Amino acid sequence: MDFRWNAWNEEHVQTHGVRQDEAEAVVRGARSPFPRAQEDERYLVWGSVEGGRILQVVFIIDPDDTIFIIHARPLTEREKKRYRRRMK
């Protein structure tokens, strides 16, 4: 699984306090019911990373099959509760 990073998505992810390796780990570790297809050929994943943080990552798949992350952020407390119920 290859990822494509540029200045825009690197900065955008960091703005939300998420590191690149964390965002990639969430995508790599996706478990059902994720990734979820969204409109505009986007995919959404919720997942946990080392240290117990739970993140949301939104990405697209480029024509060359690389993954381009367009958004990543920590889940809200309400979202965390939903995630934990689903993943039991």
Secondary structure by P-SEA (a helix, b strand, c coil): cbbbbcaaaaaaaaaacccaaaaaaaaaaccccccccccccbbbbbbcccccccbbbbbbbccccbbbbcbbbbbcaaaaaaaaaaac
